[in-house]
Amino acid sequence: MSPEIAITLAIVVVLLLMSAFFSGSETALTAASRARMHALESEGNESAKRVNKLLERPERLISTILLGNNLVNIMASAVTTSLLINHFGEVGVFYATILMTVIVVVFSEVLPKTYAIAYPDRIALLVAPTMRILILVLRPAVFLIESLVSLILKLTPSKVDDAANILAAHDEIRGTIDLQAKEGTVLKHDADMLGGILDLRDLQIADIMIHRTKMETLDAESEPQDIIDEILKSQYTRMPLWRDEPENIVAVLHTKDLLTALGRVGWDVAKLDITSFAQEPWFVPDTTSLKTQLNQFLKKKAQMALVVDEYGEVQGLITLEDILEEIVGQIADEHDTHEMSIRPQADGTVNVDGTVAIRDLNRHEDWDLPEEEATTIAGLVIHEAQTIPEPGQVFIFHGYRFEVLRKTRNKIAALRIKRLTAAEEDDSG
């Protein structure tokens, strides 16, 4: 082999290696975990700091990589074509095209990008210093490219949609959590907690509040001893007080305030004036998002609010604990009454109370029942059936079988639910 051929081949190999570097760098830098890079930077990692600097201007980074990659690929193809033409004549163009296509695709594109996808963070940290130098060297040419691109973009209708960017980031985080949970790298409970935090902005108070039919309230006109007896029977430390009618909430009684007042009157119950130390009720709209309500709880240093609809009628109440349970799951202490509202059966069915929230059942059983049209399981069945069903009736929708077990007046009290297999669903259809 003549020295000229050896030098030419060496040049082609170097250009192909540079092409592989650009291809791998593009994939690694775009696939690198921004969260991990920021964590490493906060620990003093200089390479991570360079990666973050590069990703702050992605258009400059991509322009440099594309310019460099195309430049070396074209040069490698030109040099190889010239070499093969000298040895094989005009047919050398055909040989060069086939040869360079195979070599570039396999060794300069697929191989480095596959490796970069497998180890994006590691490779991003390695290539960041070199890439920073290349950006400086190719800056004049990149500036011309950016100017041309900006000019073209100005001629086309475009705008920055901050809301869409926020939504995209929100969906990206949720997608990452779901993917990691599916792959088993994140436990289901942890994934549910992280998903619960993201859901706070999508859920409204009406979705999780304690409905007025399940509220424990006290008549403000009752005798103090009767009120104390009712509080002792209850598991709650805060009790709404009503006057004239249960929907007319006039105050909220805290057991700590009650004990303080009893101490002041020498524990003589007859001397108590309950309404004198009961707190003023706090009313909030049922359309308030859980994220907003959580912030309001923290701001007001309160733990309970009464929920009203657009007409000002009390619909229920919500507590700080209710919102926290949307994140961490059920919170119980030694005084809570343990109610098995979701009861898995040996035959694969699940018996549930009609008041069970669809969201809670989905989380408990890892199901995917729709949550848009109703809040509770009973509400979902009534919505789909378009009637109030009778005990014994069976409905199949959304891939599940619903059997009504009990009904109390016009309310579905209990149901049996089974998730159908594809074959069972076809047979039922």
C-alpha beads as a LAMMPS data file, in Angstrom:
LAMMPS data file: protein, C-alpha beads

429 atoms
428 bonds

1 atom types
1 bond types

-500.0 500.0 xlo xhi
-500.0 500.0 ylo yhi
-500.0 500.0 zlo zhi

Masses

1 110.0

Atoms # bond

1 1 1 0.000 0.000 0.000
2 1 1 1.408 3.329 -1.066
3 1 1 1.918 6.098 1.511
4 1 1 -0.695 8.250 -0.273
5 1 1 -3.373 5.545 0.091
6 1 1 -2.444 4.945 3.735
7 1 1 -2.726 8.664 4.512
8 1 1 -6.064 8.872 2.681
9 1 1 -7.468 5.889 4.594
10 1 1 -6.211 7.366 7.864
11 1 1 -8.007 10.642 7.071
12 1 1 -11.237 8.750 6.282
13 1 1 -11.002 6.789 9.552
14 1 1 -10.450 10.000 11.554
15 1 1 -13.401 11.682 9.837
16 1 1 -15.612 8.658 10.551
17 1 1 -14.557 8.683 14.195
18 1 1 -15.439 12.365 14.366
19 1 1 -18.814 11.572 12.802
20 1 1 -19.382 8.886 15.425
21 1 1 -18.447 11.403 18.114
22 1 1 -20.973 13.953 16.848
23 1 1 -23.734 11.339 16.499
24 1 1 -23.166 9.866 19.935
25 1 1 -22.865 13.302 21.523
26 1 1 -26.182 14.435 20.047
27 1 1 -28.010 11.404 21.401
28 1 1 -26.321 11.463 24.807
29 1 1 -26.801 15.186 25.435
30 1 1 -30.453 15.164 24.385
31 1 1 -31.209 11.983 26.353
32 1 1 -29.260 12.897 29.487
33 1 1 -31.292 13.305 32.669
34 1 1 -31.594 17.015 33.440
35 1 1 -32.492 16.208 37.029
36 1 1 -29.378 14.080 37.513
37 1 1 -27.175 16.711 35.872
38 1 1 -28.504 19.397 38.210
39 1 1 -27.978 17.081 41.187
40 1 1 -24.370 16.414 40.142
41 1 1 -23.746 20.116 39.553
42 1 1 -24.998 20.924 43.047
43 1 1 -22.432 18.393 44.328
44 1 1 -19.646 20.281 42.538
45 1 1 -19.268 18.166 39.386
46 1 1 -17.713 20.452 36.734
47 1 1 -18.636 18.188 33.817
48 1 1 -22.279 18.248 34.871
49 1 1 -22.070 22.020 35.034
50 1 1 -20.807 22.078 31.438
51 1 1 -23.636 19.764 30.348
52 1 1 -26.215 22.080 31.902
53 1 1 -24.613 25.070 30.211
54 1 1 -24.818 23.319 26.855
55 1 1 -28.464 22.377 27.385
56 1 1 -29.374 25.960 28.264
57 1 1 -28.913 26.804 24.566
58 1 1 -30.141 23.655 22.781
59 1 1 -30.429 25.373 19.412
60 1 1 -26.737 26.323 19.496
61 1 1 -25.764 22.806 20.557
62 1 1 -27.834 21.121 17.834
63 1 1 -26.570 23.540 15.177
64 1 1 -22.956 22.810 16.091
65 1 1 -23.489 19.041 16.102
66 1 1 -25.350 19.010 12.789
67 1 1 -22.797 21.293 11.136
68 1 1 -19.863 19.233 12.373
69 1 1 -21.493 15.901 11.587
70 1 1 -22.475 16.834 8.043
71 1 1 -19.107 18.441 7.431
72 1 1 -17.071 15.343 8.363
73 1 1 -19.491 12.952 6.616
74 1 1 -19.307 14.905 3.374
75 1 1 -15.509 15.170 3.613
76 1 1 -15.168 11.434 4.294
77 1 1 -17.408 10.603 1.331
78 1 1 -15.531 13.008 -0.946
79 1 1 -12.118 11.629 0.004
80 1 1 -13.288 8.017 -0.379
81 1 1 -14.907 8.759 -3.748
82 1 1 -11.727 10.390 -5.021
83 1 1 -9.660 7.398 -3.880
84 1 1 -11.912 4.803 -5.523
85 1 1 -12.236 6.784 -8.777
86 1 1 -8.437 6.759 -9.076
87 1 1 -8.418 2.956 -8.747
88 1 1 -11.644 1.863 -10.475
89 1 1 -12.544 4.747 -12.749
90 1 1 -16.048 6.156 -12.987
91 1 1 -17.567 3.047 -11.361
92 1 1 -15.672 4.064 -8.221
93 1 1 -18.474 6.575 -7.508
94 1 1 -20.909 3.672 -7.163
95 1 1 -18.514 1.703 -4.967
96 1 1 -17.878 4.744 -2.768
97 1 1 -21.600 5.397 -2.356
98 1 1 -22.343 1.822 -1.257
99 1 1 -19.269 1.554 0.964
100 1 1 -19.698 4.906 2.728
101 1 1 -23.430 4.385 3.228
102 1 1 -22.810 1.102 5.045
103 1 1 -19.863 2.390 7.065
104 1 1 -21.519 5.700 8.052
105 1 1 -24.858 4.136 8.985
106 1 1 -23.358 1.272 11.002
107 1 1 -20.244 2.748 12.584
108 1 1 -20.970 6.484 12.648
109 1 1 -24.703 6.523 13.339
110 1 1 -26.340 3.375 14.694
111 1 1 -23.466 2.056 16.822
112 1 1 -22.562 5.300 18.655
113 1 1 -26.199 6.310 19.087
114 1 1 -27.122 2.895 20.467
115 1 1 -24.289 3.109 22.968
116 1 1 -25.261 6.691 23.844
117 1 1 -28.876 5.675 24.492
118 1 1 -27.650 2.943 26.851
119 1 1 -25.373 5.303 28.831
120 1 1 -26.592 8.869 28.158
121 1 1 -25.494 10.485 31.429
122 1 1 -22.024 8.935 31.380
123 1 1 -21.329 9.884 27.770
124 1 1 -22.802 13.373 28.168
125 1 1 -20.360 14.048 31.003
126 1 1 -17.448 12.792 28.844
127 1 1 -18.225 14.758 25.684
128 1 1 -19.296 18.036 27.308
129 1 1 -15.778 19.618 27.528
130 1 1 -14.945 18.788 23.894
131 1 1 -18.346 19.903 22.675
132 1 1 -17.925 23.242 24.437
133 1 1 -14.655 23.816 22.538
134 1 1 -16.264 22.853 19.233
135 1 1 -19.107 25.303 19.833
136 1 1 -16.549 28.093 20.248
137 1 1 -14.576 27.042 17.159
138 1 1 -17.640 26.709 14.923
139 1 1 -19.370 29.731 16.413
140 1 1 -19.104 31.977 13.308
141 1 1 -20.629 29.354 10.998
142 1 1 -23.279 28.449 13.604
143 1 1 -24.157 32.142 13.974
144 1 1 -24.885 32.368 10.265
145 1 1 -27.063 29.240 10.441
146 1 1 -28.980 30.545 13.466
147 1 1 -29.553 33.880 11.760
148 1 1 -30.928 32.160 8.669
149 1 1 -33.194 29.922 10.760
150 1 1 -34.452 32.904 12.790
151 1 1 -35.233 34.773 9.587
152 1 1 -37.246 31.843 8.240
153 1 1 -39.101 31.441 11.541
154 1 1 -40.091 35.110 11.505
155 1 1 -41.789 34.511 8.184
156 1 1 -43.920 31.729 9.701
157 1 1 -46.621 32.145 12.368
158 1 1 -45.296 30.971 15.704
159 1 1 -45.566 31.864 19.368
160 1 1 -44.290 30.674 22.714
161 1 1 -47.016 28.837 24.603
162 1 1 -45.982 28.783 28.272
163 1 1 -49.080 26.834 29.274
164 1 1 -48.265 24.146 26.736
165 1 1 -44.660 23.990 27.996
166 1 1 -45.847 23.545 31.579
167 1 1 -48.276 20.854 30.492
168 1 1 -45.550 19.116 28.500
169 1 1 -43.245 19.077 31.531
170 1 1 -46.101 17.793 33.695
171 1 1 -46.867 14.994 31.234
172 1 1 -43.176 14.141 30.876
173 1 1 -42.812 13.669 34.629
174 1 1 -45.980 11.573 34.791
175 1 1 -44.839 9.471 31.838
176 1 1 -41.467 8.874 33.490
177 1 1 -43.136 7.764 36.718
178 1 1 -45.497 5.396 34.894
179 1 1 -42.652 3.940 32.833
180 1 1 -40.411 3.381 35.863
181 1 1 -43.296 1.766 37.760
182 1 1 -44.068 -0.522 34.814
183 1 1 -40.418 -1.553 34.580
184 1 1 -40.295 -2.224 38.305
185 1 1 -37.621 0.347 39.174
186 1 1 -40.163 2.337 41.216
187 1 1 -42.504 0.625 43.668
188 1 1 -46.233 0.981 42.970
189 1 1 -46.829 2.759 46.299
190 1 1 -44.091 5.273 45.538
191 1 1 -45.447 5.784 42.007
192 1 1 -48.924 6.376 43.451
193 1 1 -47.527 8.984 45.839
194 1 1 -45.656 10.828 43.089
195 1 1 -48.705 10.636 40.817
196 1 1 -50.876 11.937 43.648
197 1 1 -48.767 15.081 43.875
198 1 1 -49.167 15.700 40.146
199 1 1 -52.924 15.103 40.363
200 1 1 -53.483 17.837 42.944
201 1 1 -53.830 20.491 40.257
202 1 1 -56.307 18.373 38.261
203 1 1 -58.613 17.358 41.118
204 1 1 -61.231 19.609 42.681
205 1 1 -62.438 19.682 46.263
206 1 1 -65.732 18.139 45.136
207 1 1 -63.814 15.025 44.013
208 1 1 -62.576 14.080 47.493
209 1 1 -64.672 15.995 50.059
210 1 1 -66.673 14.264 52.768
211 1 1 -70.239 14.601 51.530
212 1 1 -72.765 16.312 53.788
213 1 1 -74.679 13.031 54.183
214 1 1 -71.602 11.562 55.920
215 1 1 -70.685 14.628 57.976
216 1 1 -70.883 14.440 61.760
217 1 1 -72.400 17.683 63.037
218 1 1 -73.850 19.012 66.291
219 1 1 -76.826 21.185 67.099
220 1 1 -75.482 24.408 68.596
221 1 1 -78.631 24.711 70.747
222 1 1 -78.098 21.346 72.435
223 1 1 -77.193 21.143 76.103
224 1 1 -73.418 21.348 76.741
225 1 1 -73.418 17.864 78.313
226 1 1 -75.130 16.399 75.234
227 1 1 -72.541 18.055 72.978
228 1 1 -69.699 16.670 75.098
229 1 1 -71.239 13.184 74.989
230 1 1 -71.468 13.330 71.178
231 1 1 -67.867 14.497 70.900
232 1 1 -66.677 11.632 73.097
233 1 1 -68.413 9.176 70.754
234 1 1 -66.815 10.725 67.685
235 1 1 -63.377 10.007 66.239
236 1 1 -62.973 13.616 65.094
237 1 1 -61.409 16.552 66.934
238 1 1 -63.340 19.222 64.992
239 1 1 -67.134 19.230 64.775
240 1 1 -69.324 21.659 62.774
241 1 1 -72.170 23.254 64.722
242 1 1 -75.506 24.056 63.086
243 1 1 -78.509 26.099 64.094
244 1 1 -82.162 25.728 62.995
245 1 1 -81.265 23.240 60.207
246 1 1 -78.284 20.922 59.596
247 1 1 -77.207 22.822 56.449
248 1 1 -76.904 26.102 58.396
249 1 1 -73.383 25.705 59.797
250 1 1 -72.630 28.547 62.217
251 1 1 -69.390 27.463 63.902
252 1 1 -66.762 24.743 64.259
253 1 1 -65.957 23.305 67.674
254 1 1 -62.422 22.112 68.406
255 1 1 -62.016 19.646 71.272
256 1 1 -58.891 21.472 72.477
257 1 1 -60.894 24.706 72.801
258 1 1 -63.591 22.738 74.646
259 1 1 -61.089 21.346 77.156
260 1 1 -59.580 24.802 77.670
261 1 1 -63.027 26.288 78.319
262 1 1 -63.878 23.469 80.749
263 1 1 -60.707 24.181 82.671
264 1 1 -61.633 27.851 82.955
265 1 1 -65.057 27.056 84.532
266 1 1 -63.659 24.498 86.942
267 1 1 -64.955 21.569 84.847
268 1 1 -68.538 22.606 85.530
269 1 1 -70.283 21.666 82.280
270 1 1 -73.407 23.661 83.154
271 1 1 -71.433 26.906 82.983
272 1 1 -70.243 26.314 79.402
273 1 1 -71.340 28.559 76.541
274 1 1 -70.298 26.464 73.549
275 1 1 -70.797 29.135 70.897
276 1 1 -68.622 31.641 72.778
277 1 1 -65.387 29.777 72.047
278 1 1 -66.326 27.863 68.889
279 1 1 -64.456 29.041 65.797
280 1 1 -65.959 30.808 62.826
281 1 1 -66.524 28.405 59.904
282 1 1 -64.439 28.723 56.745
283 1 1 -66.340 28.180 53.512
284 1 1 -64.626 27.306 50.209
285 1 1 -66.044 26.676 46.695
286 1 1 -66.360 23.066 45.587
287 1 1 -64.572 23.880 42.318
288 1 1 -61.299 24.848 44.046
289 1 1 -58.362 22.675 42.978
290 1 1 -56.670 20.553 45.629
291 1 1 -53.366 22.283 44.965
292 1 1 -54.918 25.683 45.663
293 1 1 -56.740 24.414 48.742
294 1 1 -53.561 22.836 50.115
295 1 1 -51.790 26.181 49.773
296 1 1 -54.721 27.901 51.493
297 1 1 -54.618 25.429 54.377
298 1 1 -50.915 26.117 54.850
299 1 1 -51.378 29.880 54.538
300 1 1 -54.277 30.084 57.008
301 1 1 -52.770 27.423 59.296
302 1 1 -56.154 25.681 59.220
303 1 1 -57.032 22.015 58.823
304 1 1 -60.724 21.975 57.924
305 1 1 -63.048 23.905 55.607
306 1 1 -66.707 23.603 54.701
307 1 1 -67.465 23.158 51.002
308 1 1 -70.265 25.096 49.297
309 1 1 -71.656 24.980 45.766
310 1 1 -72.382 27.887 43.434
311 1 1 -75.614 28.612 45.357
312 1 1 -73.823 28.830 48.695
313 1 1 -75.316 25.565 49.956
314 1 1 -73.082 23.363 52.109
315 1 1 -72.101 20.242 50.166
316 1 1 -69.592 18.731 52.560
317 1 1 -66.280 19.396 54.233
318 1 1 -62.624 18.894 53.448
319 1 1 -59.638 18.554 55.735
320 1 1 -55.907 18.824 55.302
321 1 1 -55.732 15.101 55.982
322 1 1 -58.060 14.386 53.059
323 1 1 -55.651 16.122 50.671
324 1 1 -52.591 14.430 52.154
325 1 1 -54.313 11.062 51.745
326 1 1 -54.532 11.734 48.011
327 1 1 -50.725 11.665 48.055
328 1 1 -49.697 9.093 50.664
329 1 1 -52.814 6.932 50.817
330 1 1 -55.064 6.204 53.787
331 1 1 -53.900 7.729 57.074
332 1 1 -55.217 6.062 60.216
333 1 1 -54.514 6.461 63.914
334 1 1 -55.504 4.497 67.027
335 1 1 -58.883 6.263 67.217
336 1 1 -59.962 5.803 63.593
337 1 1 -62.731 3.341 62.849
338 1 1 -61.422 0.725 60.424
339 1 1 -63.918 0.287 57.613
340 1 1 -63.334 -2.304 54.895
341 1 1 -65.053 -0.454 52.057
342 1 1 -63.020 -2.367 49.417
343 1 1 -63.184 -6.131 49.967
344 1 1 -61.324 -8.382 47.481
345 1 1 -62.870 -11.852 47.162
346 1 1 -61.281 -15.261 46.581
347 1 1 -62.927 -15.601 43.156
348 1 1 -61.213 -12.482 41.823
349 1 1 -64.177 -10.145 42.288
350 1 1 -64.143 -7.108 44.549
351 1 1 -67.029 -6.069 46.796
352 1 1 -67.165 -2.325 47.353
353 1 1 -69.424 0.170 49.060
354 1 1 -71.220 2.471 46.662
355 1 1 -69.608 5.508 48.275
356 1 1 -66.074 4.369 47.446
357 1 1 -64.275 6.891 45.248
358 1 1 -63.353 5.606 41.790
359 1 1 -59.881 7.042 42.231
360 1 1 -59.376 5.086 45.476
361 1 1 -60.541 1.834 43.869
362 1 1 -58.277 2.363 40.858
363 1 1 -55.321 2.944 43.138
364 1 1 -56.161 0.023 45.436
365 1 1 -56.704 -2.532 42.644
366 1 1 -54.507 -0.979 39.937
367 1 1 -57.570 -0.573 37.698
368 1 1 -58.399 2.019 35.067
369 1 1 -62.055 2.870 35.606
370 1 1 -62.897 6.321 34.156
371 1 1 -62.942 9.145 36.697
372 1 1 -64.297 11.957 34.512
373 1 1 -68.062 11.378 34.699
374 1 1 -68.492 10.493 38.380
375 1 1 -66.675 10.570 41.707
376 1 1 -67.971 7.366 43.333
377 1 1 -68.526 3.841 42.062
378 1 1 -72.280 4.202 42.593
379 1 1 -72.242 7.424 40.604
380 1 1 -70.395 5.730 37.740
381 1 1 -72.923 2.887 37.559
382 1 1 -75.880 5.289 37.623
383 1 1 -74.254 7.452 34.956
384 1 1 -73.653 4.498 32.645
385 1 1 -77.000 2.776 33.343
386 1 1 -78.949 6.050 33.021
387 1 1 -81.223 4.767 35.797
388 1 1 -81.122 3.820 39.465
389 1 1 -80.622 0.038 39.322
390 1 1 -82.167 -2.573 41.575
391 1 1 -80.300 -5.225 43.578
392 1 1 -79.333 -8.163 41.376
393 1 1 -78.980 -6.137 38.174
394 1 1 -75.733 -6.619 36.262
395 1 1 -74.015 -4.134 33.949
396 1 1 -70.912 -4.476 31.795
397 1 1 -69.012 -1.411 30.630
398 1 1 -65.418 -0.184 30.330
399 1 1 -64.229 -3.810 30.537
400 1 1 -65.726 -4.458 33.993
401 1 1 -68.766 -6.352 35.282
402 1 1 -70.855 -4.547 37.916
403 1 1 -73.448 -6.382 40.021
404 1 1 -75.641 -4.373 42.396
405 1 1 -75.734 -6.136 45.779
406 1 1 -77.654 -3.733 47.998
407 1 1 -79.616 -0.512 47.687
408 1 1 -80.727 1.887 50.413
409 1 1 -83.641 3.982 49.215
410 1 1 -82.273 5.610 46.067
411 1 1 -78.610 4.954 46.836
412 1 1 -76.515 1.991 45.703
413 1 1 -75.053 0.666 48.946
414 1 1 -72.817 -2.175 47.699
415 1 1 -71.596 -3.679 44.437
416 1 1 -69.555 -6.621 43.232
417 1 1 -67.070 -5.725 40.487
418 1 1 -64.955 -7.965 38.282
419 1 1 -62.374 -6.981 35.724
420 1 1 -63.117 -8.939 32.558
421 1 1 -60.535 -10.655 30.399
422 1 1 -60.553 -10.024 26.641
423 1 1 -62.324 -13.368 26.065
424 1 1 -64.981 -12.652 28.714
425 1 1 -65.563 -9.213 27.253
426 1 1 -66.052 -10.695 23.756
427 1 1 -68.485 -13.295 25.114
428 1 1 -70.501 -10.633 26.931
429 1 1 -70.625 -8.515 23.769

Bonds

1 1 1 2
2 1 2 3
3 1 3 4
4 1 4 5
5 1 5 6
6 1 6 7
7 1 7 8
8 1 8 9
9 1 9 10
10 1 10 11
11 1 11 12
12 1 12 13
13 1 13 14
14 1 14 15
15 1 15 16
16 1 16 17
17 1 17 18
18 1 18 19
19 1 19 20
20 1 20 21
21 1 21 22
22 1 22 23
23 1 23 24
24 1 24 25
25 1 25 26
26 1 26 27
27 1 27 28
28 1 28 29
29 1 29 30
30 1 30 31
31 1 31 32
32 1 32 33
33 1 33 34
34 1 34 35
35 1 35 36
36 1 36 37
37 1 37 38
38 1 38 39
39 1 39 40
40 1 40 41
41 1 41 42
42 1 42 43
43 1 43 44
44 1 44 45
45 1 45 46
46 1 46 47
47 1 47 48
48 1 48 49
49 1 49 50
50 1 50 51
51 1 51 52
52 1 52 53
53 1 53 54
54 1 54 55
55 1 55 56
56 1 56 57
57 1 57 58
58 1 58 59
59 1 59 60
60 1 60 61
61 1 61 62
62 1 62 63
63 1 63 64
64 1 64 65
65 1 65 66
66 1 66 67
67 1 67 68
68 1 68 69
69 1 69 70
70 1 70 71
71 1 71 72
72 1 72 73
73 1 73 74
74 1 74 75
75 1 75 76
76 1 76 77
77 1 77 78
78 1 78 79
79 1 79 80
80 1 80 81
81 1 81 82
82 1 82 83
83 1 83 84
84 1 84 85
85 1 85 86
86 1 86 87
87 1 87 88
88 1 88 89
89 1 89 90
90 1 90 91
91 1 91 92
92 1 92 93
93 1 93 94
94 1 94 95
95 1 95 96
96 1 96 97
97 1 97 98
98 1 98 99
99 1 99 100
100 1 100 101
101 1 101 102
102 1 102 103
103 1 103 104
104 1 104 105
105 1 105 106
106 1 106 107
107 1 107 108
108 1 108 109
109 1 109 110
110 1 110 111
111 1 111 112
112 1 112 113
113 1 113 114
114 1 114 115
115 1 115 116
116 1 116 117
117 1 117 118
118 1 118 119
119 1 119 120
120 1 120 121
121 1 121 122
122 1 122 123
123 1 123 124
124 1 124 125
125 1 125 126
126 1 126 127
127 1 127 128
128 1 128 129
129 1 129 130
130 1 130 131
131 1 131 132
132 1 132 133
133 1 133 134
134 1 134 135
135 1 135 136
136 1 136 137
137 1 137 138
138 1 138 139
139 1 139 140
140 1 140 141
141 1 141 142
142 1 142 143
143 1 143 144
144 1 144 145
145 1 145 146
146 1 146 147
147 1 147 148
148 1 148 149
149 1 149 150
150 1 150 151
151 1 151 152
152 1 152 153
153 1 153 154
154 1 154 155
155 1 155 156
156 1 156 157
157 1 157 158
158 1 158 159
159 1 159 160
160 1 160 161
161 1 161 162
162 1 162 163
163 1 163 164
164 1 164 165
165 1 165 166
166 1 166 167
167 1 167 168
168 1 168 169
169 1 169 170
170 1 170 171
171 1 171 172
172 1 172 173
173 1 173 174
174 1 174 175
175 1 175 176
176 1 176 177
177 1 177 178
178 1 178 179
179 1 179 180
180 1 180 181
181 1 181 182
182 1 182 183
183 1 183 184
184 1 184 185
185 1 185 186
186 1 186 187
187 1 187 188
188 1 188 189
189 1 189 190
190 1 190 191
191 1 191 192
192 1 192 193
193 1 193 194
194 1 194 195
195 1 195 196
196 1 196 197
197 1 197 198
198 1 198 199
199 1 199 200
200 1 200 201
201 1 201 202
202 1 202 203
203 1 203 204
204 1 204 205
205 1 205 206
206 1 206 207
207 1 207 208
208 1 208 209
209 1 209 210
210 1 210 211
211 1 211 212
212 1 212 213
213 1 213 214
214 1 214 215
215 1 215 216
216 1 216 217
217 1 217 218
218 1 218 219
219 1 219 220
220 1 220 221
221 1 221 222
222 1 222 223
223 1 223 224
224 1 224 225
225 1 225 226
226 1 226 227
227 1 227 228
228 1 228 229
229 1 229 230
230 1 230 231
231 1 231 232
232 1 232 233
233 1 233 234
234 1 234 235
235 1 235 236
236 1 236 237
237 1 237 238
238 1 238 239
239 1 239 240
240 1 240 241
241 1 241 242
242 1 242 243
243 1 243 244
244 1 244 245
245 1 245 246
246 1 246 247
247 1 247 248
248 1 248 249
249 1 249 250
250 1 250 251
251 1 251 252
252 1 252 253
253 1 253 254
254 1 254 255
255 1 255 256
256 1 256 257
257 1 257 258
258 1 258 259
259 1 259 260
260 1 260 261
261 1 261 262
262 1 262 263
263 1 263 264
264 1 264 265
265 1 265 266
266 1 266 267
267 1 267 268
268 1 268 269
269 1 269 270
270 1 270 271
271 1 271 272
272 1 272 273
273 1 273 274
274 1 274 275
275 1 275 276
276 1 276 277
277 1 277 278
278 1 278 279
279 1 279 280
280 1 280 281
281 1 281 282
282 1 282 283
283 1 283 284
284 1 284 285
285 1 285 286
286 1 286 287
287 1 287 288
288 1 288 289
289 1 289 290
290 1 290 291
291 1 291 292
292 1 292 293
293 1 293 294
294 1 294 295
295 1 295 296
296 1 296 297
297 1 297 298
298 1 298 299
299 1 299 300
300 1 300 301
301 1 301 302
302 1 302 303
303 1 303 304
304 1 304 305
305 1 305 306
306 1 306 307
307 1 307 308
308 1 308 309
309 1 309 310
310 1 310 311
311 1 311 312
312 1 312 313
313 1 313 314
314 1 314 315
315 1 315 316
316 1 316 317
317 1 317 318
318 1 318 319
319 1 319 320
320 1 320 321
321 1 321 322
322 1 322 323
323 1 323 324
324 1 324 325
325 1 325 326
326 1 326 327
327 1 327 328
328 1 328 329
329 1 329 330
330 1 330 331
331 1 331 332
332 1 332 333
333 1 333 334
334 1 334 335
335 1 335 336
336 1 336 337
337 1 337 338
338 1 338 339
339 1 339 340
340 1 340 341
341 1 341 342
342 1 342 343
343 1 343 344
344 1 344 345
345 1 345 346
346 1 346 347
347 1 347 348
348 1 348 349
349 1 349 350
350 1 350 351
351 1 351 352
352 1 352 353
353 1 353 354
354 1 354 355
355 1 355 356
356 1 356 357
357 1 357 358
358 1 358 359
359 1 359 360
360 1 360 361
361 1 361 362
362 1 362 363
363 1 363 364
364 1 364 365
365 1 365 366
366 1 366 367
367 1 367 368
368 1 368 369
369 1 369 370
370 1 370 371
371 1 371 372
372 1 372 373
373 1 373 374
374 1 374 375
375 1 375 376
376 1 376 377
377 1 377 378
378 1 378 379
379 1 379 380
380 1 380 381
381 1 381 382
382 1 382 383
383 1 383 384
384 1 384 385
385 1 385 386
386 1 386 387
387 1 387 388
388 1 388 389
389 1 389 390
390 1 390 391
391 1 391 392
392 1 392 393
393 1 393 394
394 1 394 395
395 1 395 396
396 1 396 397
397 1 397 398
398 1 398 399
399 1 399 400
400 1 400 401
401 1 401 402
402 1 402 403
403 1 403 404
404 1 404 405
405 1 405 406
406 1 406 407
407 1 407 408
408 1 408 409
409 1 409 410
410 1 410 411
411 1 411 412
412 1 412 413
413 1 413 414
414 1 414 415
415 1 415 416
416 1 416 417
417 1 417 418
418 1 418 419
419 1 419 420
420 1 420 421
421 1 421 422
422 1 422 423
423 1 423 424
424 1 424 425
425 1 425 426
426 1 426 427
427 1 427 428
428 1 428 429
